[in-house]
């Protein structure tokens, strides 16, 4: 098809194409048909026109991108889109510790003022924790106790603004981008001459507001600071000129003080110098401002939830919103499983409850205080008849044993270097595909990655063992260990003499440290306890120490008094690791289960492939505990005179 060069093409946006289109257009005009567009001054003009058009096209493209939440790149745009969906972007969060404070005094009452500072040290750095409200307590005899006091890492700041509506640019800003908005207290003083104040609360549901509602609103601004603003006299109470807005909040170092455990008191509290501080809960919960990826993901989900938790997805969304340190969350209804303090999570239904398991960014399980606070935070959103229950995440460790064959003629790497490549591939798979709820272990994918880690690797055999930890208590009790995956048990009595498919690290019974014991099984559903002689011969202490359900992957012990545990992997431990062989090489996590490869105990070994280097082939056939190796050699070719 002929091209009409007298019309300027406007479909291209890059500089070179724009300039080329301008040349084609000008050459088609009679006035410029004899011009040398590269050698003349016209080339400079074309460059200018092309650059100008390119800039306009780029700006238009970026503007269009910023108009939509999915394609926006600027934080200010993403936050603005989230606001239109009614989503509040999370600010920085201060680590919260819980302490008991005891004042030895004869005074009848004492008050711990907001901003009272306690100090601690984490990784060699000093940090300050403060209270955010006045707390008054009564004398109980010879002391005034303050129990379960929340303290927040950071500096307690007060910022005052005098309302002046003639200043159209006036904003009530929290002065630091590290401010924790959950610690914010907003008070409005009538005037400089009238010191009476009114405390405003944050608005959560505008349908419940009237013209006299003393509430405030908050949003993140373009500069990254948070702005407090008020109603207009129709939707909540408006301010008047001369009012003084008092903002009190904590500016935090975010995650730096997570884990703080020991706190020192100030020299005095309410004039009392005899102060004792006891830690109830270590500091946790410190977090940075919400990331752009998190806002893009959670804002539409929050909008879909419409301020209530009904579905599993609703609870997932609000768990991330109410607990900013959430790395991953799993939620299931009572119809799909339940939780019992003695047996843990199971598939038994428990209607009327929703179970929430959270993996924290700190790696630690939620404390009892954090669980209680989270359950309380769900109250305004949950259906009245549903009770949220927060349960700990459980990690199932996968111990791998990889053997590989390689062609030594196609690589300069040593066997140890190839093993290192494979270890890196396993570690990458562990980070990218596991360590999250609902992330399954796919054996074929991993073995493919191992084969691809170097071109000289011809094949690999990777076996999988599951491991779980449990912490014994200092009393006689039974334990349940649920792997949620079937165990390997091809026939009743399988591998009885060699200890079945269950093994464990060592432990001691009945307050005696003389004999170290271990778990195994008889292949028939019985858990056994044995000790080892100096010649490594097993002596069984109890052959019915519990039961094993091979089809469901559940180990249950009888009542045991485990008084001490042995080191695990050469390190002192408070837990016992129990391992089992799975029935399938693909491991699927259920409910609160997370899979993670145990890179410490995973082993990798290799050998030169005989067929690749010598022309010899071999196959290995296994039956029971014996194996037969068959070696084949290539037959001579009678038509060939030489090899």
Backbone torsions as a table, in degrees:
resi	resn	phi	psi	omega
1	UNK	NA	133.6	-179.8
2	UNK	-68.5	146.3	-179.8
3	UNK	-104.3	131.1	177.6
4	UNK	-85.8	99.1	-176.3
5	UNK	-77.0	-5.8	178.2
6	UNK	-81.5	-5.4	174.9
7	UNK	-107.5	134.0	-177.5
8	UNK	-77.5	125.6	176.2
9	UNK	-77.9	133.8	-174.9
10	UNK	-124.8	18.4	-176.4
11	UNK	-84.0	-24.8	-178.4
12	UNK	-87.7	150.1	-178.3
13	UNK	-122.3	-12.7	179.3
14	UNK	-82.0	157.1	-170.5
15	UNK	-58.9	-50.8	-175.1
16	UNK	-62.0	-41.3	-179.4
17	UNK	-68.4	-38.6	178.6
18	UNK	-62.7	-45.7	179.8
19	UNK	-63.0	-40.8	178.7
20	UNK	-62.6	-41.1	178.8
21	UNK	-64.1	-38.6	178.1
22	UNK	-64.8	-39.8	177.8
23	UNK	-62.1	-47.8	-179.2
24	UNK	-59.6	-40.3	-179.6
25	UNK	-65.6	-45.5	-178.2
26	UNK	-69.8	-36.6	178.9
27	UNK	-64.1	-26.7	-179.9
28	UNK	-78.8	-7.8	179.1
29	UNK	-91.7	140.4	-177.7
30	UNK	-63.8	-29.0	-176.7
31	UNK	-68.6	-25.8	-173.6
32	UNK	-121.0	14.8	-172.7
33	UNK	-68.7	-20.8	-179.6
34	UNK	-99.8	6.8	-177.4
35	UNK	-78.5	143.9	168.7
36	UNK	-93.2	100.2	-170.8
37	UNK	-72.5	-15.5	178.2
38	UNK	-91.7	-31.9	-175.3
39	UNK	-95.8	-13.9	-175.5
40	UNK	-95.1	171.8	176.3
41	UNK	-66.4	-17.1	178.4
42	UNK	-59.7	-27.5	-179.7
43	UNK	-62.7	-37.1	178.6
44	UNK	-65.9	-41.1	178.5
45	UNK	-64.9	-39.1	178.0
46	UNK	-65.3	-38.8	176.1
47	UNK	-59.4	-44.3	-179.2
48	UNK	-62.9	-46.7	178.8
49	UNK	-62.0	-42.1	-178.3
50	UNK	-65.6	-43.0	178.6
51	UNK	-62.9	-43.9	-179.3
52	UNK	-61.2	-44.3	179.4
53	UNK	-66.4	-38.7	178.9
54	UNK	-63.0	-43.9	177.6
55	UNK	-60.3	-45.7	-179.3
56	UNK	-62.2	-42.3	178.3
57	UNK	-64.3	-41.7	179.3
58	UNK	-63.3	-46.1	-179.3
59	UNK	-63.3	-40.0	178.8
60	UNK	-64.3	-39.7	179.3
61	UNK	-65.6	-44.8	179.3
62	UNK	-65.3	-39.1	178.4
63	UNK	-61.7	-43.2	179.0
64	UNK	-63.5	-39.8	178.6
65	UNK	-62.0	-41.7	-177.0
66	UNK	-71.4	-9.3	-179.4
67	UNK	-79.3	-10.8	-175.5
68	UNK	-128.4	142.5	-176.4
69	UNK	-61.7	-41.7	-175.5
70	UNK	-65.4	-35.7	-174.3
71	UNK	-101.8	-8.7	-178.9
72	UNK	-63.7	144.1	179.9
73	UNK	-115.6	-28.1	-179.1
74	UNK	-79.4	137.5	-179.4
75	UNK	-60.8	-39.2	-178.8
76	UNK	-60.8	-38.7	179.4
77	UNK	-68.6	-44.5	-178.3
78	UNK	-63.6	-42.6	178.7
79	UNK	-64.0	-39.5	179.5
80	UNK	-63.8	-43.7	177.8
81	UNK	-63.2	-40.1	179.4
82	UNK	-63.3	-37.0	179.6
83	UNK	-63.4	-39.1	179.0
84	UNK	-64.7	-21.8	176.8
85	UNK	-91.0	2.3	179.6
86	UNK	78.8	20.9	-176.6
87	UNK	-99.9	128.8	177.4
88	UNK	-94.9	119.0	-179.4
89	UNK	-71.6	133.6	-177.1
90	UNK	-72.5	135.7	175.7
91	UNK	-83.2	-176.8	170.5
92	UNK	-61.0	151.4	-179.6
93	UNK	-122.2	135.1	179.3
94	UNK	-85.7	139.7	170.9
95	UNK	-59.3	140.7	-177.9
96	UNK	-117.7	125.2	173.1
97	UNK	-109.8	157.7	178.5
98	UNK	-122.3	127.7	-177.1
99	UNK	-133.9	159.3	166.8
100	UNK	-106.8	133.9	179.1
101	UNK	-119.4	131.0	-178.9
102	UNK	-124.4	122.8	178.7
103	UNK	-105.6	117.2	178.0
104	UNK	-83.9	112.3	-174.2
105	UNK	-164.5	163.4	174.7
106	UNK	-98.6	-3.6	178.4
107	UNK	-61.7	145.6	-176.8
108	UNK	-74.4	-32.5	177.9
109	UNK	-141.5	163.8	174.7
110	UNK	-150.9	152.5	-179.0
111	UNK	-123.9	128.2	173.3
112	UNK	-96.2	112.7	-172.9
113	UNK	-75.7	154.3	172.2
114	UNK	-59.7	136.2	-178.1
115	UNK	93.1	-0.6	175.1
116	UNK	-58.5	128.1	-169.8
117	UNK	-105.6	136.7	172.8
118	UNK	-121.8	147.0	-175.3
119	UNK	-115.1	155.4	178.9
120	UNK	-153.9	168.6	177.9
121	UNK	-128.6	130.0	177.8
122	UNK	-130.3	121.6	179.3
123	UNK	52.7	40.0	176.4
124	UNK	82.9	-1.9	179.3
125	UNK	-109.6	143.1	-179.2
126	UNK	-90.4	139.4	178.7
127	UNK	-135.2	155.5	-179.5
128	UNK	-113.7	135.8	174.8
129	UNK	-116.9	140.6	-174.4
130	UNK	-132.2	156.1	169.5
131	UNK	-85.2	156.8	-177.6
132	UNK	-120.0	10.3	177.7
133	UNK	-154.4	152.9	174.7
134	UNK	-70.6	134.2	179.4
135	UNK	-127.6	126.3	179.6
136	UNK	-114.0	136.3	-179.9
137	UNK	-137.5	157.6	-177.2
138	UNK	-101.4	156.4	178.5
139	UNK	-71.6	135.7	-179.8
140	UNK	-104.8	7.7	180.0
141	UNK	152.5	-70.3	177.1
142	UNK	-130.4	10.7	-177.4
143	UNK	-153.9	157.6	174.8
144	UNK	-111.3	110.9	-178.0
145	UNK	-93.2	144.6	169.9
146	UNK	-122.3	104.9	-173.6
147	UNK	-97.0	142.3	174.4
148	UNK	51.7	56.6	179.4
149	UNK	-89.6	127.0	175.3
150	UNK	-80.2	129.9	175.4
151	UNK	-124.4	143.2	-171.0
152	UNK	-117.8	133.5	-179.3
153	UNK	-72.1	131.9	175.8
154	UNK	136.7	-164.8	-179.1
155	UNK	-110.9	131.1	-179.5
156	UNK	-85.7	118.3	-171.7
157	UNK	-118.0	143.6	172.1
158	UNK	-121.2	126.9	178.4
159	UNK	-122.3	129.1	-178.6
160	UNK	-112.0	140.5	174.8
161	UNK	-131.8	137.9	174.0
162	UNK	-96.2	123.4	-176.2
163	UNK	-66.8	129.8	178.6
164	UNK	-145.0	95.4	-174.7
165	UNK	-73.0	-10.9	174.4
166	UNK	-72.6	-17.4	175.9
167	UNK	-92.6	100.4	-174.1
168	UNK	-69.5	-17.6	-178.8
169	UNK	-95.7	6.1	-177.0
170	UNK	-66.9	133.2	176.2
171	UNK	-135.9	143.6	177.1
172	UNK	-97.9	96.6	-171.4
173	UNK	-107.7	143.5	165.8
174	UNK	-77.3	127.2	-162.4
175	UNK	-75.2	-5.8	-175.9
176	UNK	-137.1	138.3	-179.8
177	UNK	-68.1	-13.0	178.9
178	UNK	-92.9	11.2	-179.5
179	UNK	-67.4	137.9	176.3
180	UNK	-94.5	108.0	-174.6
181	UNK	-69.8	-17.3	178.1
182	UNK	-72.2	-16.5	178.7
183	UNK	-95.1	1.4	-172.2
184	UNK	-71.8	131.7	170.4
185	UNK	-119.2	127.5	-178.5
186	UNK	-113.9	121.2	176.4
187	UNK	-125.0	147.1	177.9
188	UNK	-121.1	116.1	176.6
189	UNK	-88.8	139.5	-173.3
190	UNK	-59.4	-48.2	179.0
191	UNK	-168.1	178.0	178.9
192	UNK	-68.1	-24.9	-179.7
193	UNK	-95.0	-22.4	178.7
194	UNK	-112.1	107.2	-172.2
195	UNK	-87.9	5.4	177.4
196	UNK	-65.9	140.4	-176.4
197	UNK	-125.7	155.2	174.4
198	UNK	-124.2	130.2	178.2
199	UNK	-87.7	125.9	179.3
200	UNK	-97.4	144.0	177.1
201	UNK	-107.3	158.2	-179.3
202	UNK	-75.3	133.5	179.3
203	UNK	-72.0	134.0	177.9
204	UNK	-121.5	-24.1	-178.1
205	UNK	-144.4	104.6	-174.8
206	UNK	-68.3	-18.4	179.2
207	UNK	-68.1	-16.7	-178.9
208	UNK	-99.0	6.0	-175.0
209	UNK	-95.5	150.8	173.8
210	UNK	-127.1	179.9	-178.0
211	UNK	-65.6	-18.0	-178.0
212	UNK	-105.8	5.7	-177.8
213	UNK	-68.1	124.7	-179.1
214	UNK	-90.9	82.1	-179.0
215	UNK	-130.0	162.0	174.4
216	UNK	-127.6	162.6	176.0
217	UNK	-118.8	157.6	-178.7
218	UNK	-141.5	145.1	178.9
219	UNK	-152.0	157.0	174.8
220	UNK	-86.5	134.7	-177.6
221	UNK	-95.4	176.0	-180.0
222	UNK	-59.4	-30.4	-177.0
223	UNK	-80.7	-5.2	-177.5
224	UNK	92.1	-7.2	175.6
225	UNK	-84.4	159.0	177.3
226	UNK	-97.8	140.0	-177.5
227	UNK	-115.7	132.8	173.2
228	UNK	-96.7	134.4	175.3
229	UNK	-140.2	165.4	-169.6
230	UNK	-125.2	175.2	-177.5
231	UNK	-74.3	179.3	-176.4
232	UNK	-110.5	12.0	-178.2
233	UNK	92.1	-9.4	174.6
234	UNK	-110.8	-55.9	171.8
235	UNK	-95.9	88.5	-178.6
236	UNK	77.4	166.5	-172.3
237	UNK	-71.0	138.3	177.4
238	UNK	-94.6	155.9	175.8
239	UNK	-85.1	164.1	177.3
240	UNK	-118.5	154.8	175.5
241	UNK	-56.0	136.0	179.5
242	UNK	95.5	-16.2	173.8
243	UNK	-62.0	146.0	177.8
244	UNK	-110.1	118.8	179.8
245	UNK	-92.2	122.0	180.0
246	UNK	-108.7	119.6	178.2
247	UNK	-111.4	120.7	179.0
248	UNK	-119.9	128.3	-174.0
249	UNK	-161.6	171.1	-179.6
250	UNK	-106.8	130.3	171.2
251	UNK	-99.2	120.4	-167.2
252	UNK	-115.2	161.6	172.1
253	UNK	-91.1	13.3	175.1
254	UNK	63.0	-116.6	-170.8
255	UNK	-82.9	-8.2	-169.4
256	UNK	-60.2	-34.0	-174.3
257	UNK	-102.9	11.9	173.9
258	UNK	-58.4	135.1	179.5
259	UNK	95.8	-5.1	178.9
260	UNK	-56.1	132.1	-171.9
261	UNK	-122.5	-28.8	-176.5
262	UNK	-117.9	128.6	-175.2
263	UNK	-123.4	137.6	177.4
264	UNK	-102.5	141.9	-176.2
265	UNK	-85.8	162.4	171.6
266	UNK	-69.6	170.2	-177.1
267	UNK	-63.4	-30.1	178.4
268	UNK	-156.1	155.3	174.5
269	UNK	-130.3	120.1	-177.4
270	UNK	53.8	37.4	177.6
271	UNK	82.9	-1.2	-178.2
272	UNK	-99.0	126.0	-173.5
273	UNK	-96.3	-15.5	179.8
274	UNK	-88.5	94.8	-173.2
275	UNK	-123.6	129.3	176.3
276	UNK	-119.8	131.1	-178.6
277	UNK	-118.5	130.0	176.9
278	UNK	-124.4	132.1	-179.1
279	UNK	-80.5	127.4	174.9
280	UNK	-94.0	-42.7	-178.0
281	UNK	-145.2	132.4	177.5
282	UNK	-62.2	156.8	-177.8
283	UNK	-70.0	129.7	176.6
284	UNK	-144.8	168.1	172.5
285	UNK	98.9	-4.9	178.0
286	UNK	-64.1	134.8	-176.9
287	UNK	-152.5	154.5	175.7
288	UNK	-80.7	172.6	177.5
289	UNK	-60.2	155.5	-176.9
290	UNK	-62.6	135.2	-178.0
291	UNK	-74.9	161.7	179.3
292	UNK	-63.1	-39.5	179.6
293	UNK	-62.7	-39.3	179.2
294	UNK	-66.5	-41.2	179.0
295	UNK	-62.4	-46.1	-179.0
296	UNK	-61.5	-36.2	-179.5
297	UNK	-75.8	-46.3	-168.7
298	UNK	-86.4	-28.1	-177.4
299	UNK	-60.0	-49.4	178.0
300	UNK	-64.3	-35.7	179.5
301	UNK	-67.9	-38.6	177.5
302	UNK	-64.5	-39.6	177.7
303	UNK	-64.1	-41.0	179.8
304	UNK	-64.5	-32.3	-179.7
305	UNK	-69.7	-23.7	176.2
306	UNK	54.2	40.2	173.1
307	UNK	73.0	20.4	177.4
308	UNK	-147.5	152.6	178.6
309	UNK	-107.5	107.2	178.5
310	UNK	-120.4	-50.0	-178.3
311	UNK	-93.3	169.7	176.0
312	UNK	-60.0	-40.2	179.6
313	UNK	-63.2	-35.2	177.8
314	UNK	-61.8	-46.7	179.9
315	UNK	-65.1	-35.8	177.5
316	UNK	-62.2	-45.9	-179.5
317	UNK	-62.8	-46.0	-176.1
318	UNK	-74.7	-26.8	174.7
319	UNK	-61.9	-42.5	177.9
320	UNK	-67.1	-34.3	-178.5
321	UNK	-74.1	-40.4	-174.8
322	UNK	-85.0	-21.2	176.8
323	UNK	-127.0	89.7	-173.1
324	UNK	-60.8	-19.9	-179.8
325	UNK	-81.5	12.3	-179.5
326	UNK	-71.7	122.8	171.9
327	UNK	-92.7	-39.9	177.8
328	UNK	-151.9	152.8	-178.4
329	UNK	-141.7	141.9	175.1
330	UNK	-126.1	131.8	-178.3
331	UNK	-130.0	135.3	174.0
332	UNK	-143.1	149.4	180.0
333	UNK	-81.7	161.8	-178.7
334	UNK	-61.4	-20.5	177.9
335	UNK	-72.7	-17.6	-177.6
336	UNK	-103.4	-2.2	-179.0
337	UNK	160.7	173.2	-177.2
338	UNK	-147.9	178.3	179.6
339	UNK	-136.0	132.8	176.0
340	UNK	-129.0	138.7	-175.3
341	UNK	-63.1	-24.5	-178.1
342	UNK	-93.5	-37.2	-176.9
343	UNK	-105.3	-8.4	179.6
344	UNK	80.0	-154.6	-179.3
345	UNK	-80.5	134.8	179.2
346	UNK	-141.4	175.7	179.6
347	UNK	-86.8	0.9	178.8
348	UNK	-67.7	128.9	-178.2
349	UNK	-70.3	148.6	174.0
350	UNK	-144.2	92.9	-172.7
351	UNK	-71.4	152.2	179.5
352	UNK	90.7	4.7	179.8
353	UNK	-131.4	153.4	170.4
354	UNK	-124.9	132.9	-173.6
355	UNK	-106.9	132.7	-174.2
356	UNK	-125.4	122.7	176.8
357	UNK	-118.8	129.2	-174.0
358	UNK	-121.9	133.0	169.3
359	UNK	-98.3	118.1	-176.0
360	UNK	-82.9	152.6	176.7
361	UNK	-65.8	-20.6	178.7
362	UNK	-81.3	-12.3	-179.0
363	UNK	87.2	-12.8	-178.5
364	UNK	-93.9	153.8	174.4
365	UNK	-69.3	155.8	178.0
366	UNK	-65.1	140.9	177.2
367	UNK	-74.5	167.6	178.2
368	UNK	-59.5	-38.7	179.1
369	UNK	-66.4	-43.3	179.3
370	UNK	-63.5	-39.3	177.9
371	UNK	-63.4	-44.7	179.8
372	UNK	-63.7	-42.3	179.5
373	UNK	-64.6	-38.1	-179.6
374	UNK	-68.1	-43.1	177.5
375	UNK	-60.3	-42.3	178.4
376	UNK	-65.0	-36.6	-179.5
377	UNK	-67.5	-25.0	178.6
378	UNK	-75.4	-16.9	-171.6
379	UNK	-53.3	-43.8	-177.9
380	UNK	-69.7	-13.1	-172.3
381	UNK	-111.3	-21.2	-173.1
382	UNK	-80.4	157.1	171.0
383	UNK	-70.0	139.9	-169.5
384	UNK	-56.7	-34.8	-174.5
385	UNK	-87.2	-1.0	-177.4
386	UNK	-103.2	132.0	179.4
387	UNK	-108.8	118.4	175.9
388	UNK	-75.0	139.6	176.8
389	UNK	-129.9	124.1	-179.6
390	UNK	-96.7	123.7	-179.6
391	UNK	-120.3	153.7	-179.8
392	UNK	-71.6	146.4	171.3
393	UNK	-72.2	145.7	178.6
394	UNK	-118.9	130.5	-178.6
395	UNK	-101.8	128.3	171.2
396	UNK	-102.8	119.4	-177.6
397	UNK	-90.2	137.9	179.3
398	UNK	-107.6	117.9	179.4
399	UNK	-100.2	119.2	-175.4
400	UNK	-105.2	147.2	172.3
401	UNK	-128.3	108.6	-175.2
402	UNK	-111.0	127.6	170.4
403	UNK	-119.5	137.7	-176.2
404	UNK	-133.6	153.2	173.0
405	UNK	-111.7	142.1	-178.3
406	UNK	-141.0	158.7	178.6
407	UNK	-93.6	107.3	-175.7
408	UNK	-70.6	-16.1	-179.2
409	UNK	-82.9	-8.9	-177.1
410	UNK	-112.4	16.8	179.6
411	UNK	-151.8	151.8	173.2
412	UNK	-99.5	-2.8	-178.8
413	UNK	-79.2	145.9	175.8
414	UNK	-79.2	169.9	178.0
415	UNK	-61.1	-40.3	179.8
416	UNK	-66.2	-36.8	178.2
417	UNK	-67.4	-39.5	176.6
418	UNK	-64.2	-39.3	177.0
419	UNK	-61.9	-35.2	177.7
420	UNK	-67.3	-40.1	177.0
421	UNK	-60.5	-42.6	-179.8
422	UNK	-65.4	-41.7	178.1
423	UNK	-60.2	-37.7	178.1
424	UNK	-66.9	-39.6	178.5
425	UNK	-64.2	-40.9	178.2
426	UNK	-64.9	-42.8	179.6
427	UNK	-63.2	-40.9	179.1
428	UNK	-64.6	-42.1	177.7
429	UNK	-62.7	-39.9	179.0
430	UNK	-60.2	-39.9	-177.9
431	UNK	-77.0	-39.3	-172.4
432	UNK	-86.9	-32.4	-171.7
433	UNK	-112.4	-13.5	-177.2
434	UNK	-122.6	-166.7	177.0
435	UNK	65.4	22.9	174.0
436	UNK	-134.2	156.6	173.8
437	UNK	-62.9	145.2	176.1
438	UNK	65.7	15.9	177.4
439	UNK	-100.1	108.3	-174.5
440	UNK	-84.1	153.5	173.4
441	UNK	-91.0	118.1	-179.8
442	UNK	-108.2	110.4	-174.0
443	UNK	-61.6	-44.5	-176.6
444	UNK	-64.7	-35.9	178.9
445	UNK	-65.9	-43.4	-179.1
446	UNK	-66.2	-44.3	180.0
447	UNK	-63.6	-33.5	175.1
448	UNK	-64.8	-40.4	177.6
449	UNK	-66.0	-36.2	177.6
450	UNK	-64.9	-45.3	178.0
451	UNK	-60.5	-34.9	-176.8
452	UNK	-83.3	-5.6	-176.3
453	UNK	-67.9	-20.1	173.7
454	UNK	-159.7	142.6	-175.7
455	UNK	-66.3	-20.0	-178.8
456	UNK	-81.6	-13.8	-179.0
457	UNK	-77.6	121.6	-174.7
458	UNK	-92.2	-37.9	179.8
459	UNK	-164.2	168.0	175.9
460	UNK	-150.1	153.0	173.1
461	UNK	-120.1	119.4	-176.8
462	UNK	-122.4	119.5	176.9
463	UNK	-102.1	156.4	-173.9
464	UNK	-125.6	134.4	171.8
465	UNK	-126.3	135.0	179.0
466	UNK	-93.0	140.5	177.8
467	UNK	-133.5	139.3	175.2
468	UNK	-136.7	151.4	178.8
469	UNK	-105.9	146.8	166.4
470	UNK	-138.5	150.4	-176.7
471	UNK	-104.7	113.7	178.8
472	UNK	-72.2	150.3	176.4
473	UNK	-102.1	160.6	-174.6
474	UNK	-86.8	59.3	175.1
475	UNK	-165.0	165.1	-179.7
476	UNK	-75.7	117.7	-178.6
477	UNK	-155.5	166.2	177.7
478	UNK	-101.8	160.2	-176.8
479	UNK	-132.9	147.2	175.8
480	UNK	-124.9	126.5	179.9
481	UNK	-120.2	114.3	-173.5
482	UNK	-111.1	115.4	179.1
483	UNK	-90.6	-17.0	179.8
484	UNK	59.9	16.8	174.7
485	UNK	-139.2	138.5	-176.1
486	UNK	-62.5	148.4	177.5
487	UNK	-92.0	156.2	177.0
488	UNK	-76.5	118.6	178.4
489	UNK	-154.5	80.4	-172.6
490	UNK	-64.9	-26.1	177.8
491	UNK	-159.0	157.2	-179.4
492	UNK	-61.1	130.4	-179.0
493	UNK	85.8	13.5	-177.6
494	UNK	-60.2	127.6	172.7
495	UNK	57.4	35.1	-177.2
496	UNK	-58.5	-46.9	-174.3
497	UNK	-65.0	-32.4	-176.7
498	UNK	-94.5	3.6	174.9
499	UNK	103.5	14.7	176.0
500	UNK	66.8	-140.6	-177.0
501	UNK	-120.6	6.3	-179.9
502	UNK	-108.7	139.0	173.1
503	UNK	-146.8	168.9	-177.7
504	UNK	-154.4	168.0	168.1
505	UNK	-79.9	171.9	-171.5
506	UNK	-81.2	158.3	177.0
507	UNK	-156.0	169.4	-177.4
508	UNK	-125.7	146.9	-174.5
509	UNK	-115.7	152.6	167.8
510	UNK	54.3	41.6	174.5
511	UNK	60.8	26.9	177.3
512	UNK	-119.4	136.5	178.8
513	UNK	-107.6	17.1	-177.2
514	UNK	-80.5	-38.0	-173.5
515	UNK	-122.7	128.1	176.6
516	UNK	-92.3	131.3	-176.6
517	UNK	-114.9	162.2	179.1
518	UNK	-142.1	162.2	175.2
519	UNK	-100.2	144.7	161.3
520	UNK	-149.7	-169.5	179.5
521	UNK	-138.1	164.8	-177.5
522	UNK	-99.9	7.8	-179.7
523	UNK	77.3	-2.2	-178.4
524	UNK	-119.6	15.5	176.3
525	UNK	97.4	8.4	179.9
526	UNK	-109.1	130.9	174.6
527	UNK	-85.1	134.4	-177.8
528	UNK	-120.3	153.3	174.7
529	UNK	-118.1	129.8	-178.4
530	UNK	-139.1	165.4	172.2
531	UNK	-123.8	165.3	-178.3
532	UNK	-113.2	134.9	174.9
533	UNK	-80.8	176.1	180.0
534	UNK	-61.8	-24.7	178.5
535	UNK	-96.3	15.1	175.7
536	UNK	67.6	29.8	175.5
537	UNK	-93.3	136.7	-177.2
538	UNK	-82.3	129.7	172.4
539	UNK	-116.8	121.2	-172.5
540	UNK	-87.5	124.6	178.4
541	UNK	-86.8	-37.2	-178.5
542	UNK	-151.6	119.1	-179.0
543	UNK	-95.4	0.1	176.7
544	UNK	-133.7	53.5	-177.1
545	UNK	-83.7	3.6	-179.5
546	UNK	163.6	-174.2	-178.9
547	UNK	-125.9	156.7	178.4
548	UNK	-130.0	124.1	174.6
549	UNK	-98.6	100.8	-174.3
550	UNK	-66.9	-30.9	-176.0
551	UNK	-76.2	-30.1	-179.7
552	UNK	-104.3	-14.0	179.7
553	UNK	76.4	41.2	-179.0
554	UNK	-119.3	128.8	174.6
555	UNK	-110.0	127.2	178.7
556	UNK	-125.5	128.5	179.2
557	UNK	-97.3	158.7	168.1
558	UNK	-77.2	-179.0	-179.8
559	UNK	-68.3	121.9	-177.4
560	UNK	-129.6	145.5	172.1
561	UNK	-105.0	91.2	177.9
562	UNK	-90.8	106.6	-171.1
563	UNK	-92.4	-18.8	179.6
564	UNK	-159.8	159.2	178.9
565	UNK	-127.3	154.6	179.9
566	UNK	-83.9	169.6	174.7
567	UNK	-61.6	148.1	176.3
568	UNK	-116.1	121.3	-177.7
569	UNK	56.5	35.6	177.1
570	UNK	79.7	8.7	-178.6
571	UNK	-124.0	139.5	178.2
572	UNK	-57.6	138.9	-174.7
573	UNK	-143.0	158.4	172.9
574	UNK	-106.4	2.6	-174.3
575	UNK	-121.7	160.2	174.6
576	UNK	-111.9	132.3	175.7
577	UNK	-97.9	128.9	177.0
578	UNK	-115.7	126.7	-178.9
579	UNK	-113.0	153.9	-179.2
580	UNK	-149.0	150.3	176.3
581	UNK	-87.3	126.8	-179.4
582	UNK	-78.0	155.6	177.0
583	UNK	-74.3	-25.4	179.2
584	UNK	-127.6	147.2	177.0
585	UNK	-75.0	-14.8	173.4
586	UNK	-91.0	123.1	-178.2
587	UNK	-110.5	128.8	-175.9
588	UNK	-116.0	121.6	178.8
589	UNK	-77.2	150.5	-178.7
590	UNK	-129.3	136.1	175.3
591	UNK	52.4	-106.5	-174.7
592	UNK	-93.9	18.7	-175.3
593	UNK	-92.1	137.2	176.1
594	UNK	-124.8	135.5	178.7
595	UNK	-98.9	139.6	178.6
596	UNK	-149.1	135.0	177.9
597	UNK	-76.2	130.2	177.0
598	UNK	-81.5	91.7	-175.9
599	UNK	-70.5	-18.4	179.2
600	UNK	-70.7	-43.2	-175.3
601	UNK	-99.1	-4.6	175.2
602	UNK	-69.7	133.6	-177.3
603	UNK	-118.4	150.2	179.5
604	UNK	-137.4	128.9	178.0
605	UNK	-143.1	150.9	-176.7
606	UNK	-141.3	168.7	176.9
607	UNK	-151.3	156.3	178.1
608	UNK	-70.1	133.4	-179.9
609	UNK	-73.7	122.1	-175.7
610	UNK	-65.0	-39.6	-177.6
611	UNK	-66.4	-36.9	-177.1
612	UNK	-70.1	-29.6	-173.7
613	UNK	-104.0	-24.3	-175.6
614	UNK	-124.1	-8.3	-175.5
615	UNK	84.1	2.3	177.7
616	UNK	-87.2	139.5	175.4
617	UNK	-115.6	153.7	178.6
618	UNK	-147.3	153.2	173.3
619	UNK	-133.0	149.4	179.6
620	UNK	-120.6	125.9	178.4
621	UNK	-115.4	124.0	-177.1
622	UNK	-108.0	136.8	174.3
623	UNK	-138.7	113.9	-178.2
624	UNK	64.3	-121.2	-178.6
625	UNK	-105.3	7.0	179.9
626	UNK	-114.1	157.9	178.5
627	UNK	-140.3	148.9	179.5
628	UNK	-122.8	129.3	-179.9
629	UNK	-108.5	126.9	179.0
630	UNK	-112.6	124.8	-179.7
631	UNK	-108.9	131.8	179.3
632	UNK	-119.6	145.8	177.9
633	UNK	-118.6	149.7	179.9
634	UNK	-69.8	137.8	179.5
635	UNK	-76.4	154.0	-179.3
636	UNK	-71.3	143.4	177.6
637	UNK	-93.5	110.8	-173.8
638	UNK	-65.5	-18.0	-179.3
639	UNK	-90.5	-4.4	-178.1
640	UNK	-101.3	136.5	-178.0
641	UNK	-89.4	-19.2	-178.1
642	UNK	-156.5	160.1	175.2
643	UNK	-109.7	NA	NA
